[in-house]
């Protein structure tokens, strides 16, 4: 949820050939919405986030049959 940390992860991942970062979310609800829209192969999730923590968001993403 912290922009500085998300930016650091984005920089590390984008430096790797073949990896594409398709989005970042600051809250659990944003993470769920983003996952539903982008359908990524991999998610990195923070446990502590506002508006639905990482565990809450992960439970919803895993339970979604379209993901």
TISEKE-124987 format. One record per atom (N, C-alpha, C, O): residue number from 1; atom name; x, y, z. Coordinates in steps of 0.1 Angstrom, whole numbers, plus 5000, padded with zeros to 4 digits. Each point is the difference from the previous one (the first is absolute). Layout:
% TISEKE-124987
+-----+----+------+------+------+
|   k |  a |    X |    Y |    Z |
+-----+----+------+------+------+
| NUM | CA |    X |    Y |    Z |
...
+-----+----+------+------+------+
% end
This chain:
% TISEKE-124987
+-----+----+------+------+------+
|   k |  a |    X |    Y |    Z |
+-----+----+------+------+------+
|   1 |  N | 5008 | 4988 | 5000 |
|   1 | CA | 4992 | 5012 | 5000 |
|   1 |  C | 5008 | 5013 | 5000 |
|   1 |  O | 4995 | 5010 | 4997 |
|   2 |  N | 5018 | 4989 | 5006 |
|   2 | CA | 5009 | 5012 | 5001 |
|   2 |  C | 5006 | 5002 | 4986 |
|   2 |  O | 5006 | 4991 | 4994 |
|   3 |  N | 4992 | 5021 | 5001 |
|   3 | CA | 5004 | 5003 | 4986 |
|   3 |  C | 5015 | 4998 | 4998 |
|   3 |  O | 5005 | 4995 | 4990 |
|   4 |  N | 5004 | 5008 | 5020 |
|   4 | CA | 5014 | 4999 | 4999 |
|   4 |  C | 5004 | 4985 | 4999 |
|   4 |  O | 5008 | 4996 | 4991 |
|   5 |  N | 4986 | 4995 | 5017 |
|   5 | CA | 5003 | 4986 | 4999 |
|   5 |  C | 4995 | 4994 | 4987 |
|   5 |  O | 5007 | 4992 | 4994 |
|   6 |  N | 4981 | 5012 | 5002 |
|   6 | CA | 4995 | 4995 | 4987 |
|   6 |  C | 5009 | 5004 | 4988 |
|   6 |  O | 5002 | 4992 | 4991 |
|   7 |  N | 5003 | 5020 | 5010 |
|   7 | CA | 5009 | 5005 | 4989 |
|   7 |  C | 5013 | 4992 | 5000 |
|   7 |  O | 5005 | 4997 | 4989 |
|   8 |  N | 5000 | 5000 | 5023 |
|   8 | CA | 5012 | 4992 | 5001 |
|   8 |  C | 4998 | 4986 | 4994 |
|   8 |  O | 5008 | 4995 | 4992 |
|   9 |  N | 4981 | 4999 | 5011 |
|   9 | CA | 4997 | 4987 | 4994 |
|   9 |  C | 4998 | 5001 | 4985 |
|   9 |  O | 5005 | 4991 | 4992 |
|  10 |  N | 4988 | 5019 | 5003 |
|  10 | CA | 4998 | 5002 | 4986 |
|  10 |  C | 5014 | 5002 | 4993 |
|  10 |  O | 5002 | 4993 | 4990 |
|  11 |  N | 5007 | 5014 | 5016 |
|  11 | CA | 5013 | 5002 | 4993 |
|  11 |  C | 5008 | 4987 | 5000 |
|  11 |  O | 5006 | 4997 | 4989 |
|  12 |  N | 4994 | 4995 | 5021 |
|  12 | CA | 5006 | 4987 | 5000 |
|  12 |  C | 4994 | 4991 | 4990 |
|  12 |  O | 5008 | 4993 | 4992 |
|  13 |  N | 4979 | 5006 | 5007 |
|  13 | CA | 4994 | 4991 | 4991 |
|  13 |  C | 5001 | 5004 | 4985 |
|  13 |  O | 5003 | 4992 | 4992 |
|  14 |  N | 4996 | 5021 | 5006 |
|  14 | CA | 5002 | 5005 | 4986 |
|  14 |  C | 5014 | 4999 | 4995 |
|  14 |  O | 5002 | 5000 | 4988 |
|  15 |  N | 5008 | 4998 | 5021 |
|  15 | CA | 5013 | 4998 | 4995 |
|  15 |  C | 5003 | 4986 | 4995 |
|  15 |  O | 5010 | 4997 | 4993 |
|  16 |  N | 4980 | 4994 | 5010 |
|  16 | CA | 5001 | 4986 | 4995 |
|  16 |  C | 4994 | 4998 | 4986 |
|  16 |  O | 4988 | 5004 | 4998 |
|  17 |  N | 5019 | 4991 | 4993 |
|  17 | CA | 4995 | 4997 | 4987 |
|  17 |  C | 4988 | 4991 | 5000 |
|  17 |  O | 5001 | 4990 | 5007 |
|  18 |  N | 4988 | 5013 | 4986 |
|  18 | CA | 4989 | 4991 | 5000 |
|  18 |  C | 4989 | 5002 | 5010 |
|  18 |  O | 4990 | 4993 | 5000 |
|  19 |  N | 5013 | 5016 | 5009 |
|  19 | CA | 4990 | 5003 | 5011 |
|  19 |  C | 4993 | 5013 | 4996 |
|  19 |  O | 5006 | 5010 | 4996 |
|  20 |  N | 4981 | 4990 | 5006 |
|  20 | CA | 4992 | 5012 | 4998 |
|  20 |  C | 4992 | 5003 | 5012 |
|  20 |  O | 4992 | 4992 | 5004 |
|  21 |  N | 5010 | 5020 | 5002 |
|  21 | CA | 4991 | 5004 | 5011 |
|  21 |  C | 4988 | 5007 | 4995 |
|  21 |  O | 5001 | 5010 | 4992 |
|  22 |  N | 4987 | 4984 | 5011 |
|  22 | CA | 4988 | 5005 | 4994 |
|  22 |  C | 4992 | 5009 | 5009 |
|  22 |  O | 4990 | 5006 | 4996 |
|  23 |  N | 5015 | 4996 | 5017 |
|  23 | CA | 4993 | 5009 | 5008 |
|  23 |  C | 5004 | 5000 | 5014 |
|  23 |  O | 5008 | 4991 | 5004 |
|  24 |  N | 4988 | 5018 | 5004 |
|  24 | CA | 5003 | 5001 | 5014 |
|  24 |  C | 4987 | 5005 | 5007 |
|  24 |  O | 4992 | 5007 | 4995 |
|  25 |  N | 5006 | 4988 | 5017 |
|  25 | CA | 4988 | 5004 | 5008 |
|  25 |  C | 5004 | 5005 | 5014 |
|  25 |  O | 5009 | 4994 | 5006 |
|  26 |  N | 4985 | 5016 | 4999 |
|  26 | CA | 5003 | 5005 | 5013 |
|  26 |  C | 4991 | 4995 | 5011 |
|  26 |  O | 5003 | 5001 | 5012 |
|  27 |  N | 4986 | 4992 | 4984 |
|  27 | CA | 4991 | 4994 | 5010 |
|  27 |  C | 4996 | 4986 | 4996 |
|  27 |  O | 5002 | 4996 | 4988 |
|  28 |  N | 4992 | 4997 | 5021 |
|  28 | CA | 4996 | 4986 | 4997 |
|  28 |  C | 4989 | 5000 | 4990 |
|  28 |  O | 5000 | 4992 | 4990 |
|  29 |  N | 4991 | 5017 | 5011 |
|  29 | CA | 4989 | 5001 | 4990 |
|  29 |  C | 5005 | 5003 | 4986 |
|  29 |  O | 4996 | 4995 | 4990 |
|  30 |  N | 5014 | 5014 | 5009 |
|  30 | CA | 5006 | 5004 | 4987 |
|  30 |  C | 5007 | 4987 | 4995 |
|  30 |  O | 5000 | 4998 | 4988 |
|  31 |  N | 5007 | 4995 | 5020 |
|  31 | CA | 5007 | 4988 | 4996 |
|  31 |  C | 4990 | 4989 | 4994 |
|  31 |  O | 5003 | 4994 | 4989 |
|  32 |  N | 4986 | 5004 | 5017 |
|  32 | CA | 4990 | 4991 | 4995 |
|  32 |  C | 4995 | 5005 | 4986 |
|  32 |  O | 4999 | 4992 | 4991 |
|  33 |  N | 4997 | 5020 | 5008 |
|  33 | CA | 4995 | 5006 | 4988 |
|  33 |  C | 5011 | 4999 | 4989 |
|  33 |  O | 4996 | 4997 | 4988 |
|  34 |  N | 5016 | 5006 | 5015 |
|  34 | CA | 5011 | 4999 | 4990 |
|  34 |  C | 5002 | 4986 | 4996 |
|  34 |  O | 5002 | 4998 | 4988 |
|  35 |  N | 4998 | 4993 | 5021 |
|  35 | CA | 5002 | 4985 | 4996 |
|  35 |  C | 4989 | 4996 | 4991 |
|  35 |  O | 5002 | 4993 | 4990 |
|  36 |  N | 4985 | 5011 | 5013 |
|  36 | CA | 4989 | 4996 | 4991 |
|  36 |  C | 5001 | 5006 | 4986 |
|  36 |  O | 4997 | 4994 | 4990 |
|  37 |  N | 5008 | 5018 | 5010 |
|  37 | CA | 5002 | 5007 | 4987 |
|  37 |  C | 5011 | 4994 | 4991 |
|  37 |  O | 4999 | 4998 | 4988 |
|  38 |  N | 5013 | 5001 | 5019 |
|  38 | CA | 5012 | 4996 | 4993 |
|  38 |  C | 5003 | 4985 | 4999 |
|  38 |  O | 5007 | 4996 | 4991 |
|  39 |  N | 4987 | 4996 | 5018 |
|  39 | CA | 5003 | 4986 | 5001 |
|  39 |  C | 5015 | 4996 | 4999 |
|  39 |  O | 5004 | 4993 | 4991 |
|  40 |  N | 5003 | 5012 | 5019 |
|  40 | CA | 5015 | 4998 | 4999 |
|  40 |  C | 5004 | 4985 | 5003 |
|  40 |  O | 4992 | 4993 | 5006 |
|  41 |  N | 5020 | 5003 | 4990 |
|  41 | CA | 5005 | 4987 | 5003 |
|  41 |  C | 5005 | 4999 | 5014 |
|  41 |  O | 5000 | 4990 | 5007 |
|  42 |  N | 5005 | 5022 | 4998 |
|  42 | CA | 5006 | 5000 | 5014 |
|  42 |  C | 4996 | 5013 | 5007 |
|  42 |  O | 4999 | 5011 | 4993 |
|  43 |  N | 4998 | 4988 | 5020 |
|  43 | CA | 4997 | 5012 | 5008 |
|  43 |  C | 5010 | 5000 | 5012 |
|  43 |  O | 5003 | 4990 | 5006 |
|  44 |  N | 5002 | 5022 | 4997 |
|  44 | CA | 5007 | 5003 | 5012 |
|  44 |  C | 4991 | 5008 | 5009 |
|  44 |  O | 4995 | 5010 | 4996 |
|  45 |  N | 5002 | 4985 | 5016 |
|  45 | CA | 4990 | 5006 | 5008 |
|  45 |  C | 5006 | 5003 | 5014 |
|  45 |  O | 5007 | 4992 | 5006 |
|  46 |  N | 4990 | 5020 | 4998 |
|  46 | CA | 5003 | 5005 | 5014 |
|  46 |  C | 4990 | 4995 | 5009 |
|  46 |  O | 4988 | 5000 | 4997 |
|  47 |  N | 5015 | 4996 | 5015 |
|  47 | CA | 4991 | 4995 | 5010 |
|  47 |  C | 4992 | 5011 | 5006 |
|  47 |  O | 4988 | 5000 | 5001 |
|  48 |  N | 5018 | 5011 | 5002 |
|  48 | CA | 4994 | 5012 | 5006 |
|  48 |  C | 4997 | 5011 | 4990 |
|  48 |  O | 5009 | 5007 | 4995 |
|  49 |  N | 4978 | 4994 | 5001 |
|  49 | CA | 4996 | 5010 | 4991 |
|  49 |  C | 4987 | 5006 | 5005 |
|  49 |  O | 4992 | 4993 | 5007 |
|  50 |  N | 5005 | 5019 | 4990 |
|  50 | CA | 4987 | 5006 | 5004 |
|  50 |  C | 4989 | 4994 | 4991 |
|  50 |  O | 5002 | 4995 | 4989 |
|  51 |  N | 4986 | 5006 | 5016 |
|  51 | CA | 4988 | 4997 | 4992 |
|  51 |  C | 5000 | 4986 | 4995 |
|  51 |  O | 4999 | 4997 | 4988 |
|  52 |  N | 5003 | 4993 | 5020 |
|  52 | CA | 5001 | 4986 | 4997 |
|  52 |  C | 5015 | 4996 | 5000 |
|  52 |  O | 5007 | 5004 | 4990 |
|  53 |  N | 4997 | 4989 | 5020 |
|  53 | CA | 5015 | 4997 | 5000 |
|  53 |  C | 5004 | 4990 | 4990 |
|  53 |  O | 4991 | 4995 | 4993 |
|  54 |  N | 5021 | 5001 | 5006 |
|  54 | CA | 5005 | 4991 | 4990 |
|  54 |  C | 4994 | 4986 | 5002 |
|  54 |  O | 4998 | 4994 | 4989 |
|  55 |  N | 5000 | 5002 | 5023 |
|  55 | CA | 4993 | 4987 | 5001 |
|  55 |  C | 4986 | 5000 | 4995 |
|  55 |  O | 4996 | 4991 | 4993 |
|  56 |  N | 4997 | 5019 | 5011 |
|  56 | CA | 4986 | 5002 | 4995 |
|  56 |  C | 5000 | 5000 | 4984 |
|  56 |  O | 4992 | 4993 | 4994 |
|  57 |  N | 5017 | 5015 | 5000 |
|  57 | CA | 5000 | 5001 | 4986 |
|  57 |  C | 5004 | 4986 | 4993 |
|  57 |  O | 4994 | 4996 | 4991 |
|  58 |  N | 5016 | 4998 | 5015 |
|  58 | CA | 5004 | 4987 | 4995 |
|  58 |  C | 4989 | 4990 | 5000 |
|  58 |  O | 4998 | 4992 | 4991 |
|  59 |  N | 4995 | 5007 | 5020 |
|  59 | CA | 4988 | 4991 | 5001 |
|  59 |  C | 4990 | 5002 | 4989 |
|  59 |  O | 4995 | 4991 | 4994 |
|  60 |  N | 5002 | 5022 | 5003 |
|  60 | CA | 4991 | 5003 | 4989 |
|  60 |  C | 5005 | 4997 | 4987 |
|  60 |  O | 4993 | 4995 | 4991 |
|  61 |  N | 5020 | 5007 | 5007 |
|  61 | CA | 5006 | 4997 | 4987 |
|  61 |  C | 5000 | 4985 | 4997 |
|  61 |  O | 4997 | 4995 | 4989 |
|  62 |  N | 5007 | 4997 | 5021 |
|  62 | CA | 5001 | 4986 | 4999 |
|  62 |  C | 4986 | 4994 | 4998 |
|  62 |  O | 4999 | 4990 | 4993 |
|  63 |  N | 4991 | 5016 | 5013 |
|  63 | CA | 4986 | 4995 | 4999 |
|  63 |  C | 4994 | 5003 | 4987 |
|  63 |  O | 4989 | 4995 | 4997 |
|  64 |  N | 5016 | 5014 | 4995 |
|  64 | CA | 4994 | 5005 | 4988 |
|  64 |  C | 5003 | 4989 | 4989 |
|  64 |  O | 5011 | 4998 | 4996 |
|  65 |  N | 4979 | 4996 | 4999 |
|  65 | CA | 5002 | 4989 | 4990 |
|  65 |  C | 5005 | 5005 | 4987 |
|  65 |  O | 5006 | 4992 | 4992 |
|  66 |  N | 4993 | 5021 | 5005 |
|  66 | CA | 5006 | 5005 | 4987 |
|  66 |  C | 5014 | 5004 | 5001 |
|  66 |  O | 5007 | 5003 | 4990 |
|  67 |  N | 4999 | 4996 | 5022 |
|  67 | CA | 5014 | 5002 | 5002 |
|  67 |  C | 5007 | 4987 | 5002 |
|  67 |  O | 5012 | 5000 | 5002 |
+-----+----+------+------+------+
% end
